[in-house]
Structures are given as C-alpha cells and as structure tokens.
Amino acid sequence: MDRKNEPMQDKINALVDGRLSPVEEAETRDRLTGNPAAQETLEAWQSQREALRALHRPLLDEPIPETLLVAAQRGQQGRQQLDRWWRWGGMAAGVMLAFGAGWLSHGRLDNQASRQMASAPMRAAQNFVHQASLAHAVFSPEVRHPVEVTAAQQEHLVQWLSKRLDRPLKVPVLTAQGYELVGGRLLSGDGGARAQFMFQNAAGLRLTLYLGAVDTASPAKAAASRPQTTQETAFRYSGDGPVPSFYWVDQGFGYALSGAVSREELMKLAQAVYQQL
C-alpha cells in the first residue's frame, strides 16, 4: 500500500468506525467497488472490529457480584429500619436519623466512586492487552498479507502510522534477539486507531508490537484532573488471550508485545523493546 492510497485508507477507517454521513458512505462504497485491494482491507477491518466486540459480550451474561447483592440488601434493610424509626420516634428523631443516614450514604458513595476511579486504569490496560493478543492471533498466521506495509517501506510505514495515531512512533530493532521487521498495519481499537508492528525470526516465529492510546479515565472522566501517575501501569505479564503478552502504559499510551514464546523469553524481548522506546 503506497502513499497515494492514504486518503482511501482514511475513508475506509471512517467507514468502519461509522463516522461517515450517508452520502459519504455511499460515495466511499462506490469507490470500493472498483478497488479489490481496498475492499479486502475494509472486510478485514470489519472482521477484526467484530471480533474485538465479541470479546466483551460474555460480560453481559455474568451474574451480579455477590458483594453488590449484599450491599443492595443492606440498603433495603436500612431503609425499612429508618421507616420504623420515623413512625416510632416522631418527627424530631426522624430528622436526626435521616441526616445520619444521608451522611453515611454520602460516605459510601464517595468510597465507591474512589474505588471505581482507581480500578479504571487497570481495566483499560487489561482490555488493551487483550486486544493486542487477539490482533496477534488474527494476523500472525497470514502468509500472503501479514502486514499492510512491508519492512521495505519502513520509513513510509512509520510516518503513516505516526500520523494516524497522532504520535511519533519508533520501530525497535530486535536483530540481536534474532528477529527482523516484517512490516506493520493500522488497526482500530477501543481508544481509536492502533498500530501493529510484526517481527519474525529465522524459524518463522512471529512477534507483534501493538501500540495505541489507552483511555484510563474513570467513567465520569474525573481522572483527567488527577496526577499523571494514574495514566501509567507497571511492566506486566498477561496470559489472558490467544497468546501471552508483556505490556505497559506510559502517559496514556499503551505498548504490548505478544507472541507464542515462553514467559522468560518474552520478558527479555519486551525489555529490549522497552529500552528502545
């Protein structure tokens, strides 16, 4: 894929994300009719997006956590007891108890919100690395089209992906570890555009480096005003996915190295990548 196709790539990405007006969508699909390569790219991106969405569907079927059921039961019991006190204690006692109950509920809600804000970055990072592992499983077995842009066009590849992710990217060199760059591709993720660089050793074993912005804010976006450390995670290992990964998040930008290798070897490779980035 050369530089002159970048406008079409932008249209395809917007089409997959549902960001085109009906007129623009019709025009784009009409252009795709005479472009088999672009049509293949659209179908690949749509398939990957549906696969990523399918990862989270099982969460809808999970039972309600026991802790939430217990908390709801206690809240109901508290309201019933408060109603009895209102009837038995008179208006003055009721006012005092209502004030106390409101204060305690305020404290519990504040604590719950704090826990949610603290856990949001971890959930976002876990979703990110799971998507990285899935993307590796989808594209690493490909024989004819493992990447969109090959290593022969590395300069163009880096410039293109840097522009799409709105961040200067760098391809780590893993020659000393026995891996050479195959190329890379543009992907879509929960936080927007994502990039994937693929490496391969002499035995044909492939690694992928997955990069992109990670939304670590709380549901209310309150974390945007919190210290920058809330947008960072430690260097972590994840076996949750088709292949294992080592990942980290730095200033809201995530990195995940994935591959079907031992934890020890993957750790060494991830450290080599981390040192270069």
N, C-alpha and C positions, 0 to 999 in steps of 0.2 A: 504494500500500500504506500503510494508516494505522496509527496506534499500537496499535489493538486487535488487530491481526494479529501483533504481535511474538511472543506465545507460540507460535503456529503456526510462525512463521519459525524459532524456536529448535528446535522439534521436527523440522522439515524438515532443518535443518543437522545435527542429531544423527543423523538417519536416513541422510543422505548419508555422514557420517563413520563409520557403523557403531557408534555409541555407545549404541544403544537395546537394551533387553532384548527377547526375543521377544514378550513380552506388550505392551510399549510400542510396538514396531514394528507389531504387528497393530492396536493401537488407533489409531496415527497414520495408517496406510494406510486404515483405515475412515473416519476423519475426512476424508481427502483425497478420498474417492470423491464426496462431495457438494460439493467446492470446486474447480471447474475452474481458478481462478487459482492456488491453492496447488499443484495437480497440475502445472500448467505450470512453476511455479517449481522443483519437485522434478526434473522432467525436464531443465530447463535446467542445473541444478547438477550432476546426474549426468553429463550430456553433457560439461560442462566439465571435471569431475574425470577422466573417462576420457581426454579429450584431453590433459590435463596428464600423466597417467601414460604415455600413449603417447609423449611426448617422450623419455622415458628408456629405453624398450625397446631402441632401436638400440644402446645402450651394451653390452647383453649379448652382442651379436654381434661386437663389436670384437675384433680379435686381441690376444693378450697383448703388452704393450710389449716391445720388444727388450731394453731395459735390465733388465727383470725376468728375462727368459730368460737373459741373460748372467750376472746375479747368481746365479741358481739353478745354472747350470753351474759357476761358480767355487766355489760352496759344495760341490757334489758332488765336484769335483776336490780341494778341500781336505780333505774327509773321507777320500777314498781315500788321499791322501798321508799323512794322520795315521795311518791304519790301518797303512800300511807302516812308518812310524817306530815305531809300537808294537811291531811284530813284530821289527824290526831293532835297535832301540835299547835294548830292555829296559824294565823297569818304571820305573826312575828317569827315563829320558829321556821316556817316555810321559807320566808325571805332569807334567813341566815343560811339554811341548808342549800337553797338554790344558788346563793353566792358561792358557797364552798364547793358544790358540785361543778359549777361553771369554771371555777379556778382550777380544780383538778383536771377537768376535761381539757382545759386550755393547755395545761402542762403535758398531758398525754399526747395531744395532737402535735405540740411542738416537738416532743421527743420522736414521734413517728416521722414527722417531716425531716428531722435531722438524720434519722436512720436512712430514709429514702435518698436524701442528698448524698450521704456518704457511700451508699451502695451503687448509685447511678454510674459513676465512672467504671466500676468493676464490671457491671452488666454490659456496658457499651464495649469495653475491651474484649469481653468474652464473645459477644456477638461478632465483633470484628475478626477475631482469630478463627472462629468457626466458619465464617465466610471465606477466609483465606484458605482453610483446609479444603473446603468444598470446591473452590476455584481450582486448586491444585489437582484434585481428583478429576475434574471435568476436562482440563486442558492438557495435563502432562501426558496422558496416553496417546494424544493425537500424533499421527505420523506425518500427514501432509500439511496440516495447518496448526501446529502447536502454538504459533505466535502470529501476530498481525504484521509486525515489522521485525525483520531478522537482524542479527548482530552486524551484518554487513552495512547496515544503515544506522548504526548505533547513535551517531550524532543527531540525526533526524528523530530517532526514537525518543531520545532523552528530551529534546526540545519540544516535541509534540506532547508527550505525557506531562512534562512540566507545565506547559500551557494549559492543558485540560485540568490538572489538579491545582493550578494556581500556586505552585510552589516549586522552587528549583530542586530537581531530582538528580541523583548521582547513582551510577551503576557500580556496585562493589566489584572488585577484582578477586576472583577465587581460584586463580590459576595455581597458586601454591598448594591449594587443597585438592587439586585435580579436576576442577570444574571450569567450563568455558561458557560464556554467554551464548544462548540460543537466540534470544530476542525478547520481545515483550508485546503486551497488548493493553488496551483500555477496557475496563470493566465498570459496571455500575454497582453501587453498594448502598447501604442504609444512609450513609452520610454524603452521598453524591458520587462523583467519579472516583474510581480506584485504578491503580496501575499494577501490573504483574510483570516481573522480570523472570525469565526462565533460564536455568543453568543445567548443563549436562556433563557427566564425566565420561571417560573412555568406555565404560561398561554400559552406557546408555541410561544410567540412573539420573533422574531429573530432580532438581530443587526449584522452588518458586519463592520469590520475594514479593510479598503483597504489601502495597502501600496505599495510604489514604487518610483523609480526615476522619477522626472519631468523635462523635457527639457525646461528650462526657458530662453534659449539663444535666441537672435534675429535671424532673417533669415540668416544673414551674420555671425552668431556666434561671433559677436563683443562683446557681453555681457560677454564673458568668461574673458575678461580683465577688466571688470568693478568691482566696490566694491561688496563684498559678499552680501550686503543687497538686490541686485537685484534678488537674489535667495531665497527670503523669502516673505511670504504673511502673512497677519494678520489672526487671527482666524475668519473664515467666515461661514455664513449660505448659503446654496443653495437649492432652491426648483426646480431646473431645472433637471428633471429626473423623473423616476417612483416613487421614494421615496425621502424625503428630506435628506440632509446631512450637517454636520459641517465638515470643512476641514481646513488644514493649510499646508504650505510648509516650511521646515526648512533645510537650506543649500542644496537645490536642491532635497530634499526627501520629498515626499508627504504622508499625512495621511488624510483619510476621514472616518468618522463614519456615517453609513447610517441606517435608519430604519423607519418604519411606525408608528412613535410616534409624539407627539406634539413638537413644536419647543422648548418649555421650558424644557421638559424632555430630549430631545435630547441634548440640551445645557449642562445640568447638567452631562449627561453621557459622553459627549465629553470632558468636563473639567476634569472629573475623569480620562479619558484615557490620556489626555494631561499631567497631573501631573505625571503620572507614566512613560511616555515615555521621 
